[in-house]
Structure formats: structure tokens, C-alpha cells
Amino acid sequence: MQTIVVRDYSSKDFKDVAEIDKEVFNAKNPAYDIYIYLTYGKDILVADIGGKIVGYIVTMDLDQRSGKIISFAVSEKFRNRGIGSRLLKSAIERLKSYGKSQIALEVRVSNKVAQNLYKKFGFKISGIIPEYYSDGEDAYYMVLDLGDQ
Ligand SMILES: CC(C)(COP(=O)(O)OP(=O)(O)OC[C@H]1O[C@@H](n2cnc3c(N)ncnc32)[C@H](O)[C@@H]1OP(=O)(O)O)[C@@H](O)C(=O)NCCC(=O)NCCS
């Protein structure tokens, strides 16, 4: 099996990240999503297998003390082999290195796989945001207190 490398996004990864966005989130215009990530994202980390991007995670600053995960996905064929955990761990470490004491995110109430992964890393549900998604689904607001670790 080829080695998985988690590294910073570079512009040559655009096409692969756009493809994952389309596949995973059914993005109508993945280029627009990437524009958002590049505009608001502090870091975009990618999982690279032999030059092919199979997953990514985007974080942003909320304020000086807190950060947020704004997008996170692994291509379906590559799931359940620890790539999501590697990306999440690297994103948490990166935000920690910036002195953040809290990381927040939103997740669909139906998305138990992602919720379980976040819980494994210490995130806790701190609230519910009604009809957060465009299809009307609610979101859980989850928070990781880095001071707890
Ligand atoms: C959430 C996501 C990024 C996880 O990626 P991944 O590479 O599969 O993550 P991992 O391999 O590290 O697995 C994480 C956990 O999920 C579990 N898992 C993965 N796929 C699963 C599935 N289809 N059913 C049940 N559990 C599953 C794994 O068992 C693992 O738990 P464990 O470590 O206790 O065994 C990926 O499922 C994904 O892209 N989902 C769609 C987009 C999404 O939900 N993004 C987050 C939005 S908030």
C-alpha cells in the first residue's frame, strides 16, 4: 500500500479537491467552494497518496482563541482506513500550534460517522442549530476544548 502524506494544499491540488467536493457534497460548483476555502480558510490540509489527493480538511480562525473546521471530506473509495483521523489530528495540532484553545464545527444531526469521529477526538455537542443546511436538516454545533487535553 502506498504511503499517505498529510500536507498543505497547493494550487496544483485544485482539481482533485474540486472532484472530492463534487463527489462527497454534491457540489454544483466545486470551484466556488474552493474559492471560499482559499478566501476564509487559514489552512487547507490534504491527504496525498502518490500524488493523488484523496481527502482534505479546511480550518479557519473564528477569533484569536478559537478556530473552526469549515470543510472535511475523504473520497468514498478511501474511507475507513484512518485517513480522516489523520487529517483531523493534523488540523487540531495545527490550530493548537496557533495558540487556539477551542475548535468548533457544525455537523448534520444524521451524520453519525462524522460525529463519532469528532467525539473520539474529544469534541462534544454544545448545541443544535435548527435548519442549518439548505435542505432543512439541523446541525449539531460541536466544540473541542483544547484546555481539556
Ligand atoms: C467523516 C469522514 C471524513 C471520515 O473519513 P475516514 O477516512 O473514513 O475516517 P477514518 O478512516 O479515520 O474513520 C473514522 C471512523 O469512522 C468509522 N467509519 C468510517 N466509515 C464508516 C462507515 N461507513 N460506517 C460506520 N463507521 C465508519 C471508522 O470505523 C472510524 O472509527 P474507528 O476509528 O472507531 O474505527 C468521511 O466519512 C467523509 O468524508 N464523510 C462524508 C463527508 C463528511 O461527513 N464530512 C464531515 C462533515 S462535518
The ligand as an SDF file (V2000), in Angstrom:
LIG
                    3D

 48 50  0  0  0  0  0  0  0  0999 V2000
  -16.1160   11.7630    8.0910 C   0  0  0  0  0  0  0  0  0  0  0  0
  -15.0370   11.2500    7.0970 C   0  0  0  0  0  0  0  0  0  0  0  0
  -14.1670   12.4180    6.6690 C   0  0  0  0  0  0  0  0  0  0  0  0
  -14.1860   10.1980    7.8210 C   0  0  0  0  0  0  0  0  0  0  0  0
  -13.1660    9.7790    6.9200 O   0  0  0  0  0  0  0  0  0  0  0  0
  -12.4620    8.3350    7.0200 P   0  0  0  0  0  0  0  0  0  0  0  0
  -11.2120    8.4170    6.2430 O   0  0  0  0  0  0  0  0  0  0  0  0
  -13.4110    7.2630    6.7220 O   0  0  0  0  0  0  0  0  0  0  0  0
  -12.1160    8.3180    8.5790 O   0  0  0  0  0  0  0  0  0  0  0  0
  -11.3940    7.1350    9.3560 P   0  0  0  0  0  0  0  0  0  0  0  0
  -10.9800    6.0330    8.4470 O   0  0  0  0  0  0  0  0  0  0  0  0
  -10.3600    7.7850   10.2080 O   0  0  0  0  0  0  0  0  0  0  0  0
  -12.5730    6.5480   10.2140 O   0  0  0  0  0  0  0  0  0  0  0  0
  -13.1230    7.2790   11.2360 C   0  0  0  0  0  0  0  0  0  0  0  0
  -14.1330    6.4270   11.9850 C   0  0  0  0  0  0  0  0  0  0  0  0
  -15.3220    6.3170   11.2300 O   0  0  0  0  0  0  0  0  0  0  0  0
  -15.7030    4.9410   11.1460 C   0  0  0  0  0  0  0  0  0  0  0  0
  -16.2820    4.7280    9.8390 N   0  0  0  0  0  0  0  0  0  0  0  0
  -15.7490    5.0520    8.6590 C   0  0  0  0  0  0  0  0  0  0  0  0
  -16.6070    4.7350    7.6680 N   0  0  0  0  0  0  0  0  0  0  0  0
  -17.6970    4.2140    8.2650 C   0  0  0  0  0  0  0  0  0  0  0  0
  -18.9410    3.7160    7.8070 C   0  0  0  0  0  0  0  0  0  0  0  0
  -19.2430    3.6990    6.5090 N   0  0  0  0  0  0  0  0  0  0  0  0
  -19.8390    3.2600    8.7060 N   0  0  0  0  0  0  0  0  0  0  0  0
  -19.5680    3.2850   10.0260 C   0  0  0  0  0  0  0  0  0  0  0  0
  -18.4030    3.7450   10.5330 N   0  0  0  0  0  0  0  0  0  0  0  0
  -17.4970    4.1940    9.6570 C   0  0  0  0  0  0  0  0  0  0  0  0
  -14.4410    4.1640   11.2960 C   0  0  0  0  0  0  0  0  0  0  0  0
  -14.7360    2.8880   11.7990 O   0  0  0  0  0  0  0  0  0  0  0  0
  -13.6350    5.0120   12.2460 C   0  0  0  0  0  0  0  0  0  0  0  0
  -13.9330    4.7220   13.5790 O   0  0  0  0  0  0  0  0  0  0  0  0
  -12.9060    3.8380   14.4240 P   0  0  0  0  0  0  0  0  0  0  0  0
  -11.5900    4.5550   14.3580 O   0  0  0  0  0  0  0  0  0  0  0  0
  -13.5340    3.8570   15.7640 O   0  0  0  0  0  0  0  0  0  0  0  0
  -12.8660    2.5350   13.7330 O   0  0  0  0  0  0  0  0  0  0  0  0
  -15.6920   10.5680    5.8600 C   0  0  0  0  0  0  0  0  0  0  0  0
  -16.6020    9.5920    6.3260 O   0  0  0  0  0  0  0  0  0  0  0  0
  -16.4060   11.5260    4.9310 C   0  0  0  0  0  0  0  0  0  0  0  0
  -15.8090   12.1490    4.0590 O   0  0  0  0  0  0  0  0  0  0  0  0
  -17.7470   11.6460    5.0970 N   0  0  0  0  0  0  0  0  0  0  0  0
  -18.5570   12.4980    4.2350 C   0  0  0  0  0  0  0  0  0  0  0  0
  -18.2900   13.9650    4.4790 C   0  0  0  0  0  0  0  0  0  0  0  0
  -18.4800   14.3250    5.9170 C   0  0  0  0  0  0  0  0  0  0  0  0
  -19.3380   13.7990    6.6110 O   0  0  0  0  0  0  0  0  0  0  0  0
  -17.6620   15.2910    6.3770 N   0  0  0  0  0  0  0  0  0  0  0  0
  -17.7680   15.8370    7.6950 C   0  0  0  0  0  0  0  0  0  0  0  0
  -18.8020   16.9050    7.6430 C   0  0  0  0  0  0  0  0  0  0  0  0
  -18.9970   17.6900    9.2200 S   0  0  0  0  0  0  0  0  0  0  0  0
  1  2  1  0
  2  3  1  0
  2  4  1  0
  2 36  1  0
  4  5  1  0
  5  6  1  0
  6  7  2  0
  6  8  1  0
  6  9  1  0
  9 10  1  0
 10 11  2  0
 10 12  1  0
 10 13  1  0
 13 14  1  0
 14 15  1  0
 15 16  1  0
 15 30  1  0
 16 17  1  0
 17 18  1  0
 17 28  1  0
 18 19  1  0
 18 27  1  0
 19 20  2  0
 20 21  1  0
 21 22  1  0
 21 27  2  0
 22 23  1  0
 22 24  2  0
 24 25  1  0
 25 26  2  0
 26 27  1  0
 28 29  1  0
 28 30  1  0
 30 31  1  0
 31 32  1  0
 32 33  2  0
 32 34  1  0
 32 35  1  0
 36 37  1  0
 36 38  1  0
 38 39  2  0
 38 40  1  0
 40 41  1  0
 41 42  1  0
 42 43  1  0
 43 44  2  0
 43 45  1  0
 45 46  1  0
 46 47  1  0
 47 48  1  0
M  END
$$$$
